[in-house]
Amino acid sequence: MWTVIFLMAFIASIILAVSFDNKGYFGWYMVFIVVAIVSVIGLGVSITYYISVSDLPDWFKFYLLSR
């Protein structure tokens, strides 16, 4: 669930940042770039959480999380 939310926030922030960059609103451009960075961090955290609580074997979890 959180993975989908962070992924949608990332895509929306990139689209809005590009549209505001074309119009010349630098302040809003920076806001949406910061939102994109935070959503990428949240996406990584949520994927890591879902891997760590899954029913996968421990060796496979270690392999996925160490990459």
Secondary structure, DSSP 8 states (H G I E B T S, - for coil): -HHHHHHHHHHHHHHHHHHHHHHT-HHHHHHHHHHHHHHHHHHHHHHHHHHHTSSS-HHHHHHHHT-
